[in-house]
């Protein structure tokens, strides 16, 4: 009996246990530089970023081309220009970095609903434990994020741990710590400078003989508090998970705006496709994170001494597909003439719409998918020929065929009823014909109307076939011009 009861208990469905907290840290050590270089297709230009330090302008970061030319962080900007005369030195822009972090936090919502931006470090923190069943282990998700952020032009270092502070330290060494009890084992052997300590604290600890983190962790808390104040002990407790570390979570906005400041001017419209591709892929990541879509985009191209060039991109239906957006951009750029070189690109999506997800059929032959194909064809034609060159038709309640329609914009909903016994194509003007050369298939349909506006008519319409087998729409007119006419063609 006891054995049977054991089997029954083992066969009971297991309850879902809550996911173990796991924080994934994304460190962006070259964020200031990435803000200028991710719009470049080729890294052929030596670029450095400078900032004011101790009352002089100092290089804080540079790309590989500048390093090969002898430029290193820490040297004065004036000396760097003397070493490499073609060096492009750009001033650091903290506000731009803040907006870039916010944009990346919004982009990361496609992988986690809990994203935080540390106030004092260029990094992002994601809670990845709850989404492990969707995106795999923290290591797998880290590799995926490194690849995708690399495509967006960012250099990123990743690591994970059960606490946010431990995850940030782990990212510097590409570590993935699974349990809170393992934090000391993995972080203890690291050099002391791996911790985000204040410069004064770092110097004092080194003077006291501390070289590794594990030495600091062995010191009693009271001694640390007495010597350094409660801030250091509070940080160590949050690092090890002894004390809770509530984070301020980031909430994404309901609009999208991103910009790229180009380190080198772009003089041809086709060269704009590379930086625009990165902006579009960033936008689509944001859309996936919020289950949103866009139906219109606004692009502004800034010039040095000329008004901005404006591009408006409109879709027939909401989308979050980057291939569809890039296809329209490619068509639009082919007919763009730049008045001057472009120095900056701004992309805005003023309205994010809810995404109506649909299930596709195996052969993509459902009415909705066929309509999508027609819509995307119309979008490409508009992008290539101009918005005013492509339009649709709307119905008007008038019995006379030539007055029963009007042009409409493609995004305007048509209000008309298709009549199967009438053709879709009308000739620009009715053409006289000899009815004896045609075979009458159906008719007549009497139309007598228009007496109130001076264009009155009285006609009998027939469906006819000519000698080549084409089906046409002809009528016998009694007034104002007696005779037979061909008026339309059946498809």
C-alpha positions in Angstrom: 0.0 0.0 0.0 2.8 2.4 0.9 4.5 1.6 -2.4 1.2 2.3 -4.3 0.7 5.6 -2.5 4.3 6.5 -3.4 3.6 5.8 -7.1 0.5 7.9 -7.0 2.3 10.9 -5.4 5.0 10.6 -8.0 2.5 10.6 -10.8 0.7 13.8 -9.6 1.4 16.8 -11.9 4.2 18.9 -10.6 3.5 22.5 -9.8 5.4 25.2 -11.6 8.1 26.6 -9.3 8.9 30.3 -9.7 11.9 30.9 -11.9 15.2 31.6 -10.1 16.1 35.3 -10.3 18.9 35.8 -12.8 20.1 39.2 -13.9 21.9 39.7 -17.2 24.2 42.7 -17.4 25.1 44.5 -20.7 28.1 46.6 -20.2 28.8 49.2 -23.0 32.4 50.3 -22.5 32.6 52.2 -25.8 29.1 53.8 -25.7 30.5 57.4 -26.3 32.4 56.2 -29.3 29.6 53.9 -30.6 27.4 57.0 -30.8 29.6 58.4 -33.5 30.9 55.3 -35.3 27.9 53.0 -35.6 26.7 55.0 -38.7 29.9 54.1 -40.5 30.0 51.3 -43.0 33.8 51.1 -43.1 36.1 51.9 -40.2 38.6 53.7 -42.4 38.6 57.0 -40.6 40.5 57.4 -37.3 38.0 58.7 -34.7 38.5 59.7 -31.1 36.2 61.0 -28.4 37.4 63.7 -26.0 36.2 65.1 -22.7 37.3 67.8 -20.2 39.4 66.3 -17.4 41.3 68.4 -14.9 40.9 71.5 -17.0 42.1 70.1 -20.2 40.7 68.1 -23.1 41.7 64.5 -23.0 41.1 61.5 -25.3 38.8 59.0 -23.5 38.2 56.5 -26.3 39.2 55.9 -29.9 38.6 53.3 -32.6 41.1 50.7 -33.8 42.2 52.8 -36.8 43.2 55.6 -34.4 45.0 53.1 -32.0 47.1 51.8 -34.9 48.1 55.4 -35.6 49.5 55.8 -32.1 46.4 57.3 -30.3 45.6 56.0 -26.8 43.0 57.1 -24.2 44.5 59.5 -21.6 46.6 61.6 -23.9 45.7 65.3 -24.5 43.5 66.0 -27.5 46.0 68.6 -28.8 48.8 66.0 -28.6 46.7 63.4 -30.4 46.1 65.8 -33.3 49.9 66.3 -33.5 50.5 62.6 -33.7 47.8 61.9 -36.3 46.8 64.9 -38.4 43.8 63.2 -40.0 42.4 62.2 -36.7 38.7 63.2 -36.2 38.3 64.3 -32.5 34.7 64.6 -31.4 33.5 65.9 -28.0 31.7 63.6 -25.7 27.9 64.1 -25.5 26.5 62.8 -22.2 22.9 63.6 -23.2 23.3 61.6 -26.4 24.6 58.7 -24.4 21.7 58.9 -22.0 19.2 58.8 -25.0 21.1 55.9 -26.5 20.8 53.9 -23.3 17.1 54.6 -23.1 16.7 53.5 -26.7 18.5 50.3 -26.0 16.5 49.7 -22.9 13.3 50.0 -25.0 14.9 47.6 -27.5 15.7 45.0 -24.8 12.0 44.8 -23.9 11.6 42.1 -26.6 13.7 39.8 -24.2 12.7 40.9 -20.7 9.9 42.9 -19.1 12.2 44.1 -16.4 15.0 46.4 -17.7 17.0 48.9 -15.6 19.5 51.6 -16.4 22.2 52.1 -13.7 22.5 55.8 -12.8 26.3 55.8 -12.7 27.5 53.3 -15.4 27.0 52.8 -19.1 25.1 49.5 -18.8 21.8 47.8 -18.8 20.4 45.2 -16.4 17.8 42.6 -17.6 15.9 40.1 -15.5 16.4 36.9 -17.6 15.3 34.1 -15.3 11.6 34.5 -16.2 12.3 34.3 -20.0 14.7 31.3 -19.9 12.1 29.0 -21.4 11.7 31.4 -24.4 15.3 32.4 -25.1 17.4 29.6 -23.4 20.1 29.9 -20.7 21.7 33.2 -19.8 24.8 32.1 -21.8 22.7 31.5 -24.9 20.8 34.8 -24.4 24.1 36.7 -23.9 25.5 35.4 -27.2 22.3 36.3 -29.0 22.3 39.9 -27.5 26.0 40.3 -28.3 25.4 39.3 -31.9 22.3 41.5 -32.4 23.7 44.6 -30.6 26.8 44.1 -32.7 24.7 44.4 -35.8 23.3 47.7 -34.4 26.9 49.0 -34.1 27.4 48.6 -30.3 30.3 46.9 -28.5 28.9 45.0 -25.5 30.2 42.8 -22.7 27.7 40.4 -21.0 27.5 38.3 -17.9 24.9 37.0 -15.5 24.4 36.4 -11.8 21.6 36.1 -9.2 22.1 39.7 -8.1 22.3 42.9 -10.3 25.6 44.1 -8.9 27.2 40.6 -9.2 25.9 40.5 -12.8 27.6 43.8 -13.6 30.9 42.6 -12.2 30.5 39.2 -14.0 30.0 41.0 -17.4 33.5 42.4 -17.2 34.9 38.9 -17.1 32.2 37.1 -19.3 31.1 35.0 -16.2 27.7 33.4 -15.7 27.1 32.7 -12.1 24.1 30.4 -11.4 23.6 30.5 -7.6 24.0 33.1 -4.9 26.4 30.8 -3.0 28.7 30.8 -6.0 29.3 34.6 -6.1 32.2 34.6 -3.6 33.9 31.7 -5.5 33.7 33.4 -8.9 34.2 37.1 -7.9 36.6 36.6 -5.0 39.7 36.0 -7.2 39.1 39.1 -9.4 41.3 42.2 -9.0 39.9 44.9 -6.7 39.5 47.4 -9.6 36.8 45.2 -11.1 34.3 46.6 -8.4 32.7 50.0 -9.2 34.2 51.7 -6.2 34.9 55.4 -5.8 38.4 56.4 -6.7 39.2 57.5 -3.2 38.0 54.2 -1.7 40.0 52.3 -4.3 43.2 54.1 -3.5 42.7 53.6 0.3 42.1 49.9 0.0 45.1 49.4 -2.2 47.3 51.3 0.4 45.9 48.9 3.0 47.2 46.0 0.9 44.0 44.8 -0.7 44.6 43.4 -4.2 41.7 41.0 -4.8 38.0 41.1 -4.0 38.1 38.1 -1.7 40.4 40.0 0.7 37.7 42.7 1.0 34.9 40.2 1.5 36.7 38.7 4.6 36.9 42.0 6.5 34.2 42.2 9.2 31.3 44.5 8.3 31.7 46.7 11.4 35.3 47.4 10.6 34.5 48.4 7.0 31.7 50.6 8.2 33.9 52.3 10.7 36.6 53.0 8.2 34.6 53.7 5.0 31.1 54.5 6.1 27.9 52.4 5.5 28.0 52.8 1.7 30.7 50.2 1.1 29.1 47.5 3.3 25.7 48.2 1.8 27.2 47.6 -1.7 28.9 44.3 -0.6 25.6 43.0 0.9 23.8 43.8 -2.4 26.6 42.2 -4.4 26.4 38.9 -2.4 22.6 39.0 -2.2 22.5 39.4 1.6 20.4 42.6 1.2 17.7 43.2 -1.4 18.6 45.5 -4.3 15.4 47.0 -5.7 16.0 48.6 -9.0 14.2 51.4 -10.7 12.8 49.8 -13.8 12.6 51.6 -17.1 9.2 52.0 -18.8 9.4 52.6 -22.6 7.6 55.5 -24.3 4.8 55.1 -26.8 6.8 56.8 -29.6 10.1 56.1 -31.2 12.9 58.5 -32.1 16.5 57.8 -32.7 19.4 59.7 -34.4 22.8 59.0 -35.8 25.5 61.7 -35.9 27.9 60.8 -38.7 31.6 61.2 -38.1 32.1 61.7 -41.9 29.8 63.3 -44.4 27.7 61.2 -46.7 27.4 62.7 -50.2 25.3 60.0 -52.0 21.8 58.9 -51.2 22.6 55.2 -51.6 25.3 55.4 -48.9 22.6 56.4 -46.4 21.1 52.9 -46.6 23.7 51.5 -44.1 23.1 53.9 -41.2 19.3 53.8 -41.9 19.4 50.0 -41.8 20.7 50.2 -38.2 18.1 52.6 -37.2 15.3 50.5 -38.8 16.6 47.3 -37.1 16.6 49.2 -33.8 13.1 50.4 -34.4 11.8 46.9 -35.2 13.4 45.5 -32.0 11.4 48.1 -30.1 8.2 47.2 -31.9 8.7 43.5 -31.2 9.3 44.2 -27.5 6.0 46.1 -27.2 3.9 44.1 -29.7 3.6 47.2 -31.7 3.7 48.2 -35.4 4.2 51.3 -37.5 2.3 52.6 -40.5 4.4 55.8 -41.1 8.0 56.9 -40.6 9.6 60.4 -40.7 13.2 60.7 -41.6 15.2 64.0 -41.4 18.6 64.4 -43.0 20.6 67.3 -41.5 23.0 69.3 -43.7 25.6 71.8 -42.7 24.3 74.9 -44.5 21.0 73.9 -45.9 17.5 73.1 -44.6 16.9 69.4 -43.6 15.9 67.0 -46.2 12.6 65.3 -45.2 11.5 61.8 -46.1 8.0 60.5 -45.4 7.4 56.8 -45.6 3.9 55.5 -45.5 2.6 51.9 -45.5 -0.8 50.5 -46.4 -1.0 48.4 -43.3 0.9 48.4 -39.9 4.1 46.4 -39.9 7.2 45.5 -37.8 9.0 43.8 -40.6 12.5 45.3 -41.2 12.8 43.8 -44.7 9.6 45.5 -45.8 10.7 48.9 -44.4 14.2 48.6 -45.9 12.7 47.7 -49.3 10.7 50.9 -49.2 13.6 52.9 -48.1 15.8 51.5 -50.9 13.2 52.5 -53.5 12.8 56.0 -51.9 16.6 56.6 -51.8 17.0 55.8 -55.5 15.0 59.0 -56.4 16.4 61.2 -53.7 18.7 64.1 -54.7 20.8 65.5 -51.8 21.3 69.3 -51.9 24.3 68.9 -49.6 26.3 66.2 -47.7 24.4 64.6 -44.8 25.8 65.1 -41.2 23.1 63.6 -39.1 20.1 61.2 -39.6 17.0 61.2 -37.4 14.3 58.6 -37.6 10.9 59.0 -35.9 7.8 56.9 -35.6 5.2 59.3 -34.2 2.6 56.6 -33.6 3.1 53.0 -32.5 0.0 51.0 -33.3 -1.1 47.7 -31.7 0.1 44.7 -33.8 -2.8 42.5 -35.2 -1.0 39.2 -35.4 -2.4 36.8 -38.0 -1.8 33.2 -38.8 -0.4 32.5 -42.2 -1.6 29.7 -44.5 0.8 27.1 -45.9 0.7 28.4 -49.5 0.0 32.1 -48.5 -3.1 32.1 -50.6 -5.6 33.4 -48.1 -7.5 36.6 -49.0 -5.7 38.6 -46.3 -2.2 37.5 -47.5 -3.2 38.2 -51.1 -4.3 41.7 -50.1 -0.9 42.2 -48.3 0.9 41.4 -51.5 -1.1 44.1 -53.4 -0.6 46.6 -50.6 3.2 46.0 -50.6 3.3 46.4 -54.3 1.5 49.8 -54.0 3.9 50.8 -51.3 6.9 50.1 -53.5 5.4 52.0 -56.4 4.7 55.0 -54.2 8.2 55.0 -52.8 9.7 54.9 -56.4 7.3 57.1 -58.3 6.0 59.4 -55.5 3.0 59.4 -53.3 0.8 61.4 -55.7 1.6 59.0 -58.6 -0.2 56.0 -57.2 -3.7 56.0 -55.9 -6.9 54.1 -55.8 -10.5 54.4 -56.8 -13.6 55.1 -54.7 -17.2 54.7 -55.8 -19.8 57.4 -56.3 -23.5 56.7 -56.3 -24.2 57.4 -60.0 -25.7 55.1 -62.6 -23.5 56.5 -65.4 -20.3 54.5 -65.4 -18.0 57.4 -66.3 -19.3 59.4 -63.3 -19.5 56.6 -60.8 -15.9 56.8 -59.5 -13.3 59.2 -58.2 -9.6 59.0 -57.3 -8.7 58.3 -53.7 -5.6 58.1 -51.6 -4.4 54.5 -50.9 -4.9 54.8 -47.2 -8.5 56.0 -47.6 -11.1 53.3 -47.2 -13.0 52.6 -50.4 -16.7 52.7 -50.3 -18.1 50.9 -53.4 -19.7 47.7 -54.4 -18.2 45.6 -57.1 -20.7 44.5 -59.8 -19.7 41.2 -61.5 -21.6 42.0 -64.7 -19.7 45.3 -65.2 -16.0 45.5 -66.3 -13.2 46.8 -64.0 -11.6 48.8 -66.9 -13.3 51.6 -68.8 -11.9 53.3 -71.9 -11.0 57.0 -71.4 -13.8 57.8 -73.9 -16.4 55.5 -75.5 -15.2 54.4 -78.9 -17.6 54.1 -81.9 -17.9 50.5 -83.2 -19.8 48.4 -85.8 -22.0 46.0 -83.7 -22.2 43.6 -86.6 -18.6 42.6 -85.9 -19.3 41.5 -82.4 -21.2 38.6 -80.8 -23.7 39.7 -78.2 -23.5 37.5 -75.1 -25.8 39.3 -72.6 -27.9 42.3 -72.3 -29.5 44.8 -72.5 -29.0 46.8 -69.3 -30.8 50.1 -69.6 -29.2 53.2 -68.1 -31.1 56.5 -68.3 -29.9 59.3 -66.1 -28.2 62.7 -65.7 -31.0 65.0 -66.8 -30.3 67.3 -63.8 -26.7 68.2 -64.6 -26.8 68.6 -68.4 -25.1 65.2 -69.1 -28.2 63.1 -69.5 -28.0 59.8 -71.4 -30.1 56.9 -72.5 -28.2 53.7 -73.2 -28.6 50.0 -73.5 -25.5 48.1 -72.4 -24.5 44.6 -73.8 -21.7 42.2 -73.0 -20.1 41.3 -76.4 -17.1 39.3 -77.7 -14.9 40.4 -80.6 -13.2 38.3 -83.3 -10.1 37.8 -81.1 -12.1 36.4 -78.2 -11.9 39.5 -75.9 -15.0 40.2 -73.8 -16.0 43.9 -74.0 -18.8 46.1 -72.7 -20.7 48.0 -75.5 -23.8 50.1 -75.5 -26.4 51.5 -77.9 -26.9 55.2 -77.2 -30.2 56.9 -78.1 -29.2 60.4 -76.8 -27.4 62.6 -77.2 -25.3 60.8 -79.8 -27.1 57.9 -81.5 -25.0 54.8 -82.3 -23.0 51.9 -81.0 -20.0 52.4 -78.7 -17.4 50.2 -76.9 -17.0 51.4 -73.3 -15.1 48.8 -71.2 -13.0 45.7 -71.2 -13.5 42.7 -69.0 -10.3 41.3 -67.5 
